[in-house]
Amino acid sequence: MIGRLNHVAIVVPDLEAASKTYATTLGAQVTAPVDLPDHGVTTVFVELPNTKIELLHPLGEGSPIAKFLENNASGGMHHVCYEVDDILAARDKLVSEGARILGDGEPKTGAHGKPVLFLHPKDFCGTLVELEQV
């Protein structure tokens, strides 16, 4: 069901500093920051030959990743994102097998303008999983 690894997301306390580290120190191509108010985050993507790294920073007081930074002041890995061909079919299959979808279970538009869903980390070896329709 899952396809390629789309990205690994890392929450960072300072988006500008993290972007500079990836661009200057590691020599990676880094996108400009994009605010995603529906998700409560600002994102920057680090483009790699085989995948991407998503740098996440809280946007607004109600950001779902603010608590993550409170508990992990230096930041850290937040989630992995896998591609799926049909997000609704993937959701229905996962739910039928007992997996929990976070939120209301309906896809939202993600950072790439495509439908995404998040799966409960307790159902996936302690890892928050994002599915993105390609």
Z-matrix of the N, CA and C atoms (Angstrom, degrees):
N
C 1 1.439
C 2 1.525 1 111.19
N 3 1.367 2 118.49 1 -50.29
C 4 1.462 3 118.55 2 -178.73
C 5 1.518 4 109.59 3 -77.88
N 6 1.312 5 113.62 4 150.54
C 7 1.456 6 120.66 5 178.56
C 8 1.514 7 110.45 6 -108.43
N 9 1.302 8 114.48 7 -135.96
C 10 1.462 9 120.86 8 -176.97
C 11 1.527 10 112.54 9 -64.86
N 12 1.321 11 114.56 10 155.42
C 13 1.459 12 120.83 11 168.43
C 14 1.520 13 106.17 12 -72.79
N 15 1.316 14 117.39 13 118.67
C 16 1.459 15 120.98 14 -179.03
C 17 1.519 16 110.88 15 -83.45
N 18 1.342 17 116.63 16 -47.94
C 19 1.459 18 119.89 17 177.98
C 20 1.528 19 111.19 18 -164.55
N 21 1.325 20 113.53 19 163.70
C 22 1.460 21 122.98 20 170.59
C 23 1.521 22 105.44 21 -114.91
N 24 1.332 23 116.92 22 128.74
C 25 1.460 24 121.41 23 -176.99
C 26 1.521 25 110.79 24 -100.70
N 27 1.322 26 115.20 25 135.26
C 28 1.457 27 122.66 26 179.69
C 29 1.522 28 108.13 27 -125.01
N 30 1.321 29 117.10 28 124.64
C 31 1.460 30 121.99 29 175.24
C 32 1.526 31 107.47 30 -80.27
N 33 1.330 32 115.98 31 133.53
C 34 1.471 33 120.74 32 -178.28
C 35 1.525 34 109.83 33 -128.03
N 36 1.343 35 117.25 34 143.33
C 37 1.466 36 119.97 35 178.82
C 38 1.528 37 112.92 36 -77.38
N 39 1.340 38 117.35 37 -22.41
C 40 1.466 39 122.02 38 -178.71
C 41 1.525 40 107.36 39 -137.14
N 42 1.326 41 115.94 40 101.63
C 43 1.466 42 121.28 41 -174.61
C 44 1.530 43 111.74 42 -65.30
N 45 1.314 44 117.13 43 -40.08
C 46 1.465 45 120.54 44 -179.92
C 47 1.526 46 111.12 45 -64.19
N 48 1.325 47 116.77 46 -44.65
C 49 1.468 48 120.78 47 179.89
C 50 1.532 49 110.74 48 -65.62
N 51 1.324 50 116.60 49 -42.13
C 52 1.471 51 119.76 50 179.74
C 53 1.523 52 110.51 51 -64.65
N 54 1.329 53 117.24 52 -42.44
C 55 1.460 54 120.90 53 178.49
C 56 1.521 55 110.56 54 -60.67
N 57 1.330 56 116.04 55 -42.67
C 58 1.463 57 120.82 56 179.30
C 59 1.529 58 111.35 57 -63.63
N 60 1.327 59 116.41 58 -40.00
C 61 1.469 60 119.98 59 178.96
C 62 1.525 61 110.72 60 -60.39
N 63 1.334 62 116.37 61 -46.74
C 64 1.466 63 119.53 62 179.85
C 65 1.528 64 111.73 63 -67.82
N 66 1.325 65 117.75 64 -39.19
C 67 1.460 66 120.96 65 -177.27
C 68 1.527 67 112.30 66 -75.14
N 69 1.326 68 116.12 67 -47.43
C 70 1.457 69 120.03 68 -173.44
C 71 1.529 70 112.46 69 -87.40
N 72 1.307 71 116.00 70 -54.69
C 73 1.464 72 120.12 71 -175.48
C 74 1.522 73 111.99 72 -69.64
N 75 1.352 74 116.27 73 -43.97
C 76 1.465 75 119.81 74 -177.10
C 77 1.533 76 112.88 75 -97.03
N 78 1.315 77 117.93 76 -9.68
C 79 1.454 78 121.01 77 176.82
C 80 1.518 79 114.85 78 70.63
N 81 1.320 80 117.45 79 28.36
C 82 1.465 81 121.36 80 -178.19
C 83 1.525 82 110.66 81 -91.51
N 84 1.319 83 115.35 82 157.94
C 85 1.460 84 121.69 83 172.61
C 86 1.522 85 107.64 84 -82.59
N 87 1.322 86 116.47 85 126.32
C 88 1.458 87 122.63 86 -174.81
C 89 1.534 88 108.75 87 -123.63
N 90 1.330 89 116.55 88 134.08
C 91 1.460 90 120.91 89 179.50
C 92 1.524 91 110.46 90 -80.11
N 93 1.310 92 115.94 91 167.70
C 94 1.461 93 121.56 92 173.05
C 95 1.529 94 108.68 93 -72.57
N 96 1.330 95 117.41 94 153.95
C 97 1.469 96 120.21 95 177.47
C 98 1.527 97 111.48 96 -64.68
N 99 1.331 98 115.15 97 143.81
C 100 1.462 99 122.05 98 176.98
C 101 1.524 100 107.88 99 -130.96
N 102 1.335 101 115.81 100 126.14
C 103 1.464 102 121.02 101 176.00
C 104 1.519 103 109.45 102 -81.15
N 105 1.329 104 116.34 103 133.67
C 106 1.464 105 122.93 104 175.68
C 107 1.526 106 108.10 105 -121.08
N 108 1.333 107 117.45 106 82.36
C 109 1.467 108 120.62 107 -175.48
C 110 1.526 109 113.80 108 -57.55
N 111 1.344 110 118.60 109 -33.86
C 112 1.467 111 120.75 110 179.66
C 113 1.517 112 112.32 111 -64.74
N 114 1.337 113 116.95 112 -22.71
C 115 1.464 114 121.65 113 -179.55
C 116 1.530 115 112.07 114 -107.19
N 117 1.340 116 116.81 115 -9.52
C 118 1.460 117 120.40 116 179.18
C 119 1.512 118 113.78 117 71.63
N 120 1.333 119 116.87 118 31.07
C 121 1.464 120 120.48 119 -178.37
C 122 1.529 121 110.81 120 -139.51
N 123 1.316 122 114.57 121 158.41
C 124 1.459 123 122.68 122 165.61
C 125 1.519 124 105.41 123 -111.30
N 126 1.335 125 116.15 124 134.05
C 127 1.462 126 120.11 125 -176.66
C 128 1.523 127 111.97 126 -120.18
N 129 1.310 128 113.97 127 150.47
C 130 1.459 129 123.84 128 169.70
C 131 1.520 130 105.04 129 -133.76
N 132 1.326 131 117.10 130 135.13
C 133 1.457 132 119.70 131 177.11
C 134 1.515 133 110.52 132 -106.78
N 135 1.327 134 114.76 133 133.56
C 136 1.453 135 122.93 134 173.59
C 137 1.518 136 105.60 135 -98.79
N 138 1.321 137 116.26 136 115.53
C 139 1.467 138 121.90 137 -175.92
C 140 1.525 139 109.95 138 -85.28
N 141 1.321 140 116.22 139 122.76
C 142 1.461 141 122.22 140 177.81
C 143 1.529 142 108.64 141 -118.48
N 144 1.320 143 118.77 142 161.51
C 145 1.466 144 119.81 143 -178.58
C 146 1.531 145 114.09 144 -60.24
N 147 1.345 146 117.89 145 -31.17
C 148 1.462 147 120.13 146 -173.74
C 149 1.530 148 114.70 147 -115.09
N 150 1.339 149 117.90 148 -6.91
C 151 1.469 150 122.01 149 179.25
C 152 1.514 151 109.21 150 -171.16
N 153 1.315 152 117.09 151 -163.10
C 154 1.462 153 121.92 152 177.54
C 155 1.528 154 109.06 153 -135.75
N 156 1.321 155 114.64 154 157.17
C 157 1.456 156 122.15 155 168.70
C 158 1.525 157 104.94 156 -111.92
N 159 1.323 158 117.27 157 130.86
C 160 1.457 159 121.44 158 177.05
C 161 1.518 160 107.96 159 -105.03
N 162 1.330 161 116.35 160 119.26
C 163 1.453 162 120.99 161 174.90
C 164 1.521 163 107.04 162 -92.27
N 165 1.330 164 116.68 163 126.96
C 166 1.462 165 122.91 164 -176.03
C 167 1.519 166 110.66 165 -115.93
N 168 1.319 167 115.17 166 138.48
C 169 1.465 168 121.13 167 175.48
C 170 1.528 169 107.31 168 -136.90
N 171 1.338 170 117.85 169 141.63
C 172 1.466 171 120.00 170 -179.50
C 173 1.526 172 112.09 171 -58.79
N 174 1.322 173 115.57 172 141.57
C 175 1.463 174 123.16 173 174.57
C 176 1.522 175 107.24 174 -121.20
N 177 1.301 176 117.01 175 107.50
C 178 1.458 177 121.13 176 179.85
C 179 1.516 178 112.85 177 84.82
N 180 1.311 179 114.82 178 165.81
C 181 1.461 180 121.01 179 -176.13
C 182 1.520 181 113.82 180 -69.61
N 183 1.330 182 117.91 181 -25.81
C 184 1.457 183 120.95 182 -178.15
C 185 1.515 184 113.73 183 -91.03
N 186 1.316 185 117.22 184 15.34
C 187 1.459 186 120.52 185 -177.07
C 188 1.531 187 111.63 186 -61.24
N 189 1.352 188 117.00 187 133.24
C 190 1.467 189 119.28 188 179.15
C 191 1.527 190 113.19 189 -69.51
N 192 1.335 191 117.92 190 -13.85
C 193 1.470 192 118.36 191 179.19
C 194 1.525 193 112.89 192 -98.75
N 195 1.336 194 118.03 193 -0.97
C 196 1.463 195 120.55 194 178.70
C 197 1.527 196 110.76 195 -60.67
N 198 1.330 197 116.17 196 -42.96
C 199 1.472 198 120.56 197 179.12
C 200 1.533 199 110.58 198 -62.47
N 201 1.348 200 116.27 199 -37.91
C 202 1.459 201 120.40 200 177.26
C 203 1.530 202 109.98 201 -56.76
N 204 1.334 203 117.09 202 -45.70
C 205 1.468 204 119.97 203 179.43
C 206 1.527 205 112.23 204 -69.16
N 207 1.324 206 117.36 205 -32.23
C 208 1.465 207 119.35 206 175.92
C 209 1.525 208 110.38 207 -60.97
N 210 1.337 209 115.80 208 -39.52
C 211 1.466 210 120.95 209 -178.68
C 212 1.523 211 113.25 210 -85.52
N 213 1.331 212 117.29 211 -18.03
C 214 1.463 213 122.77 212 -177.61
C 215 1.528 214 107.90 213 -137.74
N 216 1.324 215 117.01 214 78.68
C 217 1.466 216 121.88 215 -171.28
C 218 1.527 217 113.53 216 -57.49
N 219 1.318 218 117.57 217 -28.39
C 220 1.464 219 121.04 218 179.21
C 221 1.523 220 112.24 219 -85.96
N 222 1.336 221 116.96 220 -4.93
C 223 1.465 222 121.15 221 -176.09
C 224 1.515 223 110.33 222 89.03
N 225 1.321 224 115.96 223 -165.97
C 226 1.459 225 120.48 224 178.60
C 227 1.516 226 111.47 225 155.95
N 228 1.335 227 114.70 226 177.38
C 229 1.452 228 120.04 227 -178.42
C 230 1.530 229 109.94 228 -64.77
N 231 1.323 230 116.47 229 134.04
C 232 1.457 231 121.62 230 -176.39
C 233 1.522 232 112.37 231 -109.06
N 234 1.336 233 118.05 232 -48.87
C 235 1.469 234 120.62 233 -179.03
C 236 1.522 235 111.37 234 -159.28
N 237 1.319 236 114.78 235 165.55
C 238 1.463 237 121.41 236 171.30
C 239 1.526 238 107.17 237 -115.25
N 240 1.325 239 115.56 238 147.54
C 241 1.463 240 120.69 239 -178.38
C 242 1.523 241 109.44 240 -121.36
N 243 1.325 242 115.47 241 125.10
C 244 1.462 243 122.20 242 177.08
C 245 1.524 244 109.57 243 -111.08
N 246 1.306 245 115.71 244 147.74
C 247 1.454 246 121.40 245 177.43
C 248 1.519 247 110.94 246 -86.34
N 249 1.335 248 115.98 247 144.35
C 250 1.464 249 122.86 248 173.47
C 251 1.524 250 107.92 249 -134.14
N 252 1.321 251 116.06 250 150.89
C 253 1.466 252 120.19 251 179.44
C 254 1.519 253 112.51 252 -74.68
N 255 1.323 254 116.87 253 -37.73
C 256 1.464 255 121.61 254 -176.14
C 257 1.523 256 108.10 255 -137.01
N 258 1.314 257 116.59 256 103.75
C 259 1.465 258 120.40 257 -173.02
C 260 1.523 259 112.55 258 -66.83
N 261 1.331 260 117.63 259 -34.27
C 262 1.464 261 119.40 260 179.53
C 263 1.527 262 111.31 261 -70.26
N 264 1.325 263 116.88 262 -40.89
C 265 1.470 264 120.13 263 176.50
C 266 1.526 265 110.37 264 -64.76
N 267 1.340 266 116.61 265 -40.25
C 268 1.469 267 120.37 266 178.42
C 269 1.523 268 110.12 267 -63.83
N 270 1.335 269 116.69 268 -44.36
C 271 1.466 270 120.90 269 178.67
C 272 1.524 271 111.08 270 -59.36
N 273 1.319 272 116.28 271 -48.26
C 274 1.468 273 119.93 272 -176.70
C 275 1.524 274 111.39 273 -63.60
N 276 1.334 275 116.88 274 -39.49
C 277 1.466 276 120.74 275 177.99
C 278 1.529 277 110.38 276 -64.84
N 279 1.326 278 116.49 277 -45.67
C 280 1.462 279 120.61 278 -179.73
C 281 1.524 280 111.69 279 -62.29
N 282 1.313 281 116.91 280 -45.23
C 283 1.470 282 120.80 281 179.11
C 284 1.523 283 110.47 282 -62.34
N 285 1.331 284 117.70 283 -40.23
C 286 1.468 285 120.87 284 179.56
C 287 1.525 286 111.82 285 -64.94
N 288 1.328 287 115.93 286 -22.08
C 289 1.469 288 120.54 287 179.10
C 290 1.526 289 112.00 288 -98.37
N 291 1.347 290 116.69 289 7.01
C 292 1.454 291 120.24 290 174.06
C 293 1.514 292 116.10 291 97.26
N 294 1.330 293 118.43 292 2.39
C 295 1.463 294 120.00 293 179.31
C 296 1.525 295 109.68 294 -75.49
N 297 1.329 296 115.29 295 149.97
C 298 1.458 297 121.10 296 179.06
C 299 1.526 298 110.61 297 -103.61
N 300 1.325 299 115.43 298 131.37
C 301 1.456 300 122.03 299 176.43
C 302 1.524 301 106.52 300 -96.47
N 303 1.313 302 117.79 301 133.38
C 304 1.458 303 120.64 302 179.26
C 305 1.525 304 110.55 303 -77.41
N 306 1.312 305 115.96 304 156.28
C 307 1.463 306 121.24 305 -179.15
C 308 1.507 307 110.55 306 75.78
N 309 1.328 308 115.84 307 -147.55
C 310 1.468 309 120.15 308 -176.85
C 311 1.530 310 112.93 309 -88.70
N 312 1.333 311 117.18 310 3.11
C 313 1.464 312 120.67 311 177.82
C 314 1.514 313 114.29 312 85.41
N 315 1.330 314 116.85 313 -3.37
C 316 1.456 315 120.51 314 178.55
C 317 1.523 316 109.30 315 -99.38
N 318 1.335 317 117.48 316 139.53
C 319 1.472 318 119.99 317 179.57
C 320 1.530 319 111.78 318 -61.62
N 321 1.327 320 115.04 319 146.18
C 322 1.457 321 123.28 320 171.55
C 323 1.519 322 107.27 321 -111.73
N 324 1.302 323 117.02 322 163.61
C 325 1.458 324 120.69 323 174.92
C 326 1.517 325 108.25 324 -80.31
N 327 1.329 326 116.13 325 125.74
C 328 1.456 327 121.69 326 -178.00
C 329 1.516 328 113.25 327 -91.69
N 330 1.323 329 115.55 328 -170.39
C 331 1.464 330 122.84 329 -175.96
C 332 1.517 331 113.52 330 -62.21
N 333 1.321 332 117.60 331 -25.21
C 334 1.467 333 121.06 332 -179.95
C 335 1.525 334 112.34 333 -96.40
N 336 1.348 335 116.22 334 9.35
C 337 1.457 336 120.22 335 -179.91
C 338 1.520 337 113.36 336 76.62
N 339 1.329 338 116.72 337 16.72
C 340 1.459 339 122.14 338 -178.65
C 341 1.525 340 109.92 339 -116.98
N 342 1.340 341 117.89 340 158.40
C 343 1.468 342 120.41 341 179.69
C 344 1.534 343 112.48 342 -65.58
N 345 1.339 344 115.71 343 137.15
C 346 1.463 345 121.68 344 178.47
C 347 1.522 346 110.38 345 -134.60
N 348 1.322 347 115.31 346 155.17
C 349 1.471 348 124.70 347 172.38
C 350 1.515 349 107.86 348 -138.73
N 351 1.332 350 115.91 349 153.52
C 352 1.459 351 120.84 350 175.23
C 353 1.523 352 109.50 351 -116.05
N 354 1.324 353 115.84 352 140.56
C 355 1.464 354 123.03 353 -178.28
C 356 1.524 355 109.46 354 -108.07
N 357 1.318 356 115.93 355 141.94
C 358 1.468 357 121.67 356 -176.34
C 359 1.524 358 110.86 357 -60.00
N 360 1.347 359 117.59 358 129.27
C 361 1.469 360 120.25 359 -178.56
C 362 1.530 361 114.31 360 -61.16
N 363 1.330 362 117.87 361 -28.31
C 364 1.464 363 119.12 362 -179.53
C 365 1.524 364 111.75 363 -67.85
N 366 1.333 365 117.14 364 -18.15
C 367 1.466 366 120.60 365 178.64
C 368 1.525 367 112.52 366 -91.52
N 369 1.351 368 117.27 367 -7.60
C 370 1.463 369 120.94 368 -174.09
C 371 1.525 370 111.34 369 -135.50
N 372 1.311 371 114.37 370 58.44
C 373 1.478 372 122.05 371 172.14
C 374 1.518 373 112.96 372 58.23
N 375 1.334 374 117.19 373 33.15
C 376 1.456 375 121.18 374 177.93
C 377 1.515 376 114.43 375 79.41
N 378 1.334 377 117.76 376 11.59
C 379 1.465 378 120.87 377 -177.72
C 380 1.532 379 109.97 378 -114.96
N 381 1.330 380 115.85 379 128.89
C 382 1.454 381 121.12 380 172.44
C 383 1.523 382 107.35 381 -69.35
N 384 1.328 383 116.15 382 126.59
C 385 1.471 384 121.83 383 -178.01
C 386 1.514 385 108.89 384 -115.98
N 387 1.321 386 115.18 385 132.06
C 388 1.452 387 122.16 386 172.16
C 389 1.513 388 107.88 387 -107.76
N 390 1.324 389 116.86 388 137.29
C 391 1.450 390 122.02 389 172.81
C 392 1.526 391 107.31 390 -110.14
N 393 1.334 392 116.38 391 134.80
C 394 1.453 393 121.30 392 178.04
C 395 1.521 394 109.23 393 -125.99
N 396 1.328 395 116.06 394 128.01
C 397 1.466 396 120.06 395 177.84
C 398 1.522 397 108.64 396 -74.77
N 399 1.333 398 114.94 397 133.50
C 400 1.476 399 119.72 398 178.28
C 401 1.517 400 110.80 399 -107.63
